């Protein structure tokens, strides 16, 4: 295998463009050979902007190219499992955006295909690679705050996604809270055994008409005894609100929001600052680079990727447990969803 890894990208939408730009300009060990998108013009624009030699409409041109060693899957959620299976069959290593699928059986089938092929699979839970959250994990892991007792995650978007997206996304627990479910497992280092979710439609009635909620408070009970809460809203008028605290027997550790600058404006009546970074691409730009670097390292060093297929499965199980809890107004054990 060469010092540079030949990569193909499937999907040239917002997240596909982000990955393409970073692989092209920020990660020297990657060589992008081709990009595909069902909208050919989107693939062509991406190729022109980032110096990618080939732009194609049919992703199979990437799968069938023997020179491509790894694929970055950024296509629509309903295609992820199929793409994983096709890439595994061609012996290609796989980075796939979350979720692997919305159907647990399809996830299981995709993971079996990866295991059979013996290729690497990393799922795109990029927040694990954020320096702030990594520091919280370090404090928990090294005992700096003693035994962890309580976890609180605040995760609020600046504005709801389009209703068309909500209708097909699987709902708030699978398209938004899924990141927080993964973060909870990562920070505490223990599995969640039970979930209780309360929620409502407090932002936009159209979200309720589409069968979803836009505000939720979720309680987690971990196997190691920690109690966690996740606080979600689809609309924080002041920007992207991303905060975490872990409280333990010897202290606590917390992270605040990231801002475009550190300036404070001091006046006779108030002290204020600019609003937080507005959304995930700005807030987590560095973590997206770090996650792809870790994926490529796992291939070149032949080590297990830091976010495995199982890490892709469990947050989906948690999402279904949360939905069941909300609908039935009771705590739900994960074993009820996926024994």
N, C-alpha and C positions, 0 to 999 in steps of 0.2 A: 504494500500500500504506500502511496506517495506521501510526501510531507504535507501536501495539500489534499484535502478531501473533495472529490467531485460531488456536487450537490445539485439536486433538482428540486424546484419549488412547485407545489400544486396549489393553485389559488392565488390570484393577484388582486384581491380586495384590500381593505384597510390593513388587516393584520399581515397579509401576504406581502404587501409593499413594505411594511415595517421590517419584516424579517429579511426581505431582499436587500433593502438599503443597508442594514447592519451587516449582513453577511458580505456584501460587496465592499463596504468601506471601513468596517470596524473590526472584522475578524479575519486576519490575514491567512489563517490556515484553511479557509473555505474558498472553493472555486465553483461558482455557480455556472453550471453548464446550460440549463434550460429552465424555463418557467412556463406553466400551462394555466389556462383559465377557460371556462366554458364561454366567456365573452372574450373572443380573441383580441379585440382592441385593447382590453385591460392588460393582457399579457404582453402585448407589443409595447404599450406605454411603459410598463415596468422594465422590460428588456432595454428599451432605449434610454431610460433614465439611469439605469444602474449597470449598464455595460454587459448585459447577459446575451450570449451568442444566439440562443434560439428561443423563440416564443411560439407556442403551439396551443391549439384548442383542445386536443385530445391528450389527456394525461397519460395514456398508454405509451405515448412516444417517450415519456420519461421512464416509465416502468420497464420498457423493453430496451432501453439504452444500457449496454453492458458497462459503459464507462462511468455511469453514475453510481456512486457507492452508497449514498444516503439521500432520503427524501424528507422534505419539510412539508407537512400536510396542513394547509390553511384553507381548505375548501369548506363547503357548508357541512354542518354537523351531521346531516343525514348520510353523508358519503364517507365519513371518517373510518368506520369499521371496514368497509369495502376496500378503501385505499390501503389500510394497514395490511389486510390479507393479501392484496395484490403485491404490495412491496415485499412482504415477507416471502411470498412464493418466488420472487425474483432475487432473493438473497440480499435485499437492500436494508440498511439500518434506517430507523424511522424516528422522526420527531413529529408528534401530532398535537395540534392544538386541542384543548379540552372542549367538550367531553369526548371520550372515545365514541360513545353512542348514548342515546337516551333509553335504550332497551338493554337490560342487564344480560340477557342471553346473547345478544349480539356482541357485547363487550367480552363476555366469556369466550365466544368463538374466535374473536380477533386475538385475544391473548393466547389462546391455544395455538393459533397459526404462528404467532411470533415465537412461542416456545419451541414448536416443532422445527421452525427454520433456523433457530439459534442466532437470530439477529438481535440487535439492541433496539429497545423502544423507550423513548422518553416522552412523557406527557407534559404539555405546556402550562404547568402551574408556576408561572414566572415569579410570583411574589416571594417564594422561598429564597430567591436569589437577591432580594432587596437587602441592602446593608443594614437597615434598621431592624427588620425582622430577624435577620441572621444573628444580630447582636442579642435580641431577646432570647432566641433559641440557645445561644451560647451561655447566657446567664442561667437559664433553667438547667441546661445539661451539666454545667460545671458547679451547680449548687450555690451560686452567688446569692440567691434569694431564699435559700433553704428549700424546704419541701413546698412545691407549688400548691396553692389552695384554690385560687380563683383565677379565671381567665375572662377578660372582656375584650371583644373585638367590635369596633365601630366601623361600619363599611357602608357609606352612603354615596350614591351617584349624584352628579350635579343636575341631571335631567333624565326623564324616562326615555327608553329607546322607542323607536316607532312601533305603533300598534301592530303592524305587519310582522315585526320581529317577535313581539310578545306572543302572538298567536302560534308560532312554530318553535319557540325557544325551549319549551318544557316548563316554563314558569319561573318565578323568581328564585326558587330554591335550587334549580338546576342551571340557570343562566347567570345568576349573580352570587347567591350565597355559596355556590359550589367552591368558589375561591376561598371563602372564609372557612368552610368545612375542611379544606385541605390545610389551611393555615393553622387551624385549631389542632389538628393531628400533628403537624410539624412542630409547632411551638411547645406543646406539652410532651410529645414523645410517647403518647399512649393512645390507644384506640378509644373511640366513643362507644358506649354500650346502649345509651338511651337518649332520646331527643324529645323535647316538648316545644311546640311552636305555636305562637299566637300571632295573628296578623289581621290586616284589613286593607281596605281601599280608602286611602286618605289623600292621595295626590290627584288622581284622574279617574273619574267614573268609567271612562272608556276601557281602562285596564281591567276593571271588574267585569265589564261586559265581554271582554275577551277571555274571561275565565281565569284571571290571575289576581294577585294582590300586589300592592306596591309598598307596603310597610310591614315589617315583621320583627319580632323579638323571639329568639330561640334559646332555649336552655339545653346544655349538653351535660351529660354525666359520663365521665371518663372511667375506664376500667381501673385506673390507679387512684380513684377517689376525687380527683379535681372536678370542680363545677365550673362550667363555662357559660358565657352568654354571647350571643351575636346579635347586633343591633343593625338592621338594614332599613334603608329608605331609598326609593328610586329618585328622590328629588331633595337635594340639599342646596338651597338657593345661593349659598356662599361658596360652592365649589365641591371638589372631590374630597370627601372626608374619610380619612383612612388612619385609624388610631388603634393601638393595642396596649393593654396592661396585663401583666401577670403579677399576682400578689402571692407571696409565700410566707413561710414561717419566720424568715429572717429579713424580710424586706419586700420590695417590689421593683419591677422594671417596666417602663412604659415608653411608647414612641408617639410623637405627634405628627401633624401633617407636614408635608414638604411645601415650601413657598418659592416663588420665583426669585426672591431676594430676602435679605435679612434686615432691611431698613425698617425703622420705626419712626412714625411721624408723631411728634409730641407737641400738643397745643395746650391752651389754657384750660380746656374742659375735658379733653380726651387724649389718649395715646392709642394709635392704631397702626395697622400695617396692611399691606396688600393681601388680597384673597389667596387661598391655597392654589397650587397648580390645579388646572381645571379638569383634567381627566386622565385616564389610565396610561395613555401613550406618553404623556409628559411626566406623570408621576413615577412610572416604572420603566422609563427608557433604559436605564443602566441594567436593570434586572433582566430585561429581554436579551441584552447582549450577553450577560453572564450565563443565562440558561443555555443559550446556543453554544457558548464556549464549553460549558460542562458536557453537553451532548457530544460535541466533536472530540473532546478529551476522552470520553468514555469509549469511543470507537478506537482512537489511536493508542490508548493505553490498555485496551481490552479489560475495562472494569465495568461494574454495574452502573447504569445511569442513575443520577441522584433522585429522579422522580420516575418510578417504575410503572408498569402497567397496573399493578395492584393499587398504586397510589392514584391511578386514574379511575379505578373501579369504586373504591370505598366512598369518595365524596358523592358519587351518583347514588349509591345505596343510602347515604345520609340524606340526600335530597328527597328521595322517595319516602323515607321515614318522616322527614319534616312535613311533607305534604300530607301524609296520612295522619300525622298528629294534629295538624291544623284542621283537617276535615272532620276528624273524629273527636277533637277536643280532649286529647288524652296523651300521656307519654307513650312513646313507641320505641320498643327495643329494635336495634338494627337486625337482630336475628329473626324478627318477623318479616323482614324484607328480603334478606339474603342469608340463609342459614349457613 
